[in-house]
Amino acid sequence: MLPSPLYFELEKALSWVEQELTTIEQDGSKEASSEAEKPPRLSTATITPEKREQLAPFWIEPTALESERITYRVIILL
């Protein structure tokens, strides 16, 4: 989804939103039909012990990805 264009009239902005929502709904229905053909995704609940052993070399500890200092980014558009 692309960022919205800049609109100065409410009707045009609402029209754009309605078109985007329609597009998203259509894309979602296409993805839902294609997901039926794909094999099920693995999750921590469905991975067997044998599969965990195979994936062990690729495991990354979550703490390795966390930043030492928590930062936030806030964008305010006026």
trRosetta pair geometry for C-beta under 8 A, 3 or more apart (Angstrom, degrees):
i j d omega theta_ij theta_ji phi_ij phi_ji
1 20 6.7 70 -143 -164 110 116
1 24 7.0 2 -82 -83 121 110
4 7 7.5 -57 154 -6 113 103
4 13 7.5 51 174 -143 139 86
4 16 6.3 107 -146 128 103 139
4 17 7.7 -9 -110 -75 133 76
4 20 7.8 -72 -94 -44 92 155
5 16 6.8 -136 39 -127 97 159
7 10 7.7 124 128 -87 121 19
7 12 4.7 -168 -147 95 126 107
7 13 3.9 -176 77 -68 151 88
7 16 6.7 -158 -49 5 142 139
8 12 7.9 26 52 49 50 131
9 12 4.6 74 76 10 100 107
9 13 6.9 -176 90 -9 51 87
10 13 5.6 -60 -149 39 34 112
10 14 6.1 31 157 -18 70 107
11 14 5.8 -55 -146 38 29 109
11 15 6.3 33 154 -22 64 106
12 15 5.6 -51 -147 35 32 114
12 16 6.5 35 153 -21 64 103
13 16 5.8 -53 -152 33 31 112
13 17 6.5 31 151 -19 64 105
14 17 5.6 -52 -148 35 34 112
14 18 6.4 35 154 -20 66 104
15 18 5.8 -54 -149 35 31 111
15 19 6.5 30 153 -17 64 106
16 19 5.8 -58 -152 37 31 111
16 20 6.4 30 152 -18 66 107
17 20 5.7 -56 -148 37 32 111
17 21 6.3 31 155 -19 66 106
18 21 5.8 -53 -146 36 31 111
18 22 6.4 33 154 -20 63 105
19 22 5.7 -54 -150 35 31 112
19 23 6.4 32 152 -19 64 106
20 23 5.6 -55 -150 36 33 113
20 24 6.3 33 153 -20 66 105
21 24 5.6 -52 -145 36 32 112
21 25 6.3 34 155 -20 65 104
22 25 5.8 -54 -149 35 30 111
22 26 6.4 28 154 -17 64 106
23 26 5.8 -58 -149 37 30 109
23 27 6.2 27 155 -16 66 108
24 27 5.7 -56 -144 40 30 109
24 28 6.1 35 154 -24 65 108
25 28 5.6 -55 -147 34 29 115
25 29 6.6 27 156 -18 63 103
26 29 6.0 -54 -151 33 31 108
26 30 6.7 31 151 -17 63 105
27 30 5.6 -55 -152 36 35 112
27 31 6.3 33 152 -18 68 106
28 31 5.7 -54 -145 38 32 110
28 32 6.2 36 154 -24 65 105
29 32 5.6 -47 -145 32 33 115
29 33 6.7 31 156 -16 63 102
30 33 6.1 -58 -154 36 31 106
30 34 6.5 21 152 -11 65 110
31 34 5.7 -60 -145 43 34 106
31 35 6.1 41 155 -30 68 105
32 35 5.7 -48 -145 27 30 115
32 36 7.3 40 153 -28 57 95
33 36 6.0 -43 -164 16 37 115
33 37 7.9 29 145 -12 59 101
34 37 5.9 -54 -165 32 47 111
34 38 6.9 47 143 -24 71 104
35 38 5.5 -53 -149 30 44 114
38 41 7.9 21 127 -51 120 78
40 46 7.2 -98 124 165 124 169
42 46 5.8 -142 -146 82 57 109
42 47 5.4 61 -175 -74 111 92
42 51 7.1 -151 -138 157 140 148
43 46 5.1 73 48 17 78 99
43 47 7.1 -140 84 -22 33 88
44 47 6.2 -44 -135 19 30 113
47 51 4.7 -129 -164 90 82 124
47 52 5.5 103 140 -62 118 83
47 55 7.3 -54 -155 19 140 145
48 51 4.7 95 53 7 77 102
48 52 7.1 -134 97 -8 41 86
49 52 5.4 -50 -147 32 35 116
49 53 6.7 38 154 -21 64 100
50 53 5.8 -52 -156 31 33 112
50 54 6.8 31 148 -17 64 104
51 54 5.6 -53 -152 36 37 113
51 55 6.2 23 154 -9 69 111
52 55 5.9 -66 -144 46 30 102
52 56 6.6 60 151 -58 64 86
53 56 5.7 -21 -153 -17 33 120
55 58 5.4 -68 -170 49 68 107
55 59 6.4 90 132 -54 85 88
56 59 5.6 -34 -150 -5 39 119
60 64 5.6 -109 179 62 90 132
60 65 6.6 71 138 -41 123 109
61 64 4.7 100 69 -11 87 103
61 65 7.9 -172 96 -3 55 82
62 65 6.0 -63 -161 36 44 106
62 66 6.7 47 147 -31 73 104
63 66 5.5 -49 -146 23 42 117
67 70 6.4 139 80 -86 112 40
67 71 6.9 -53 111 10 160 92
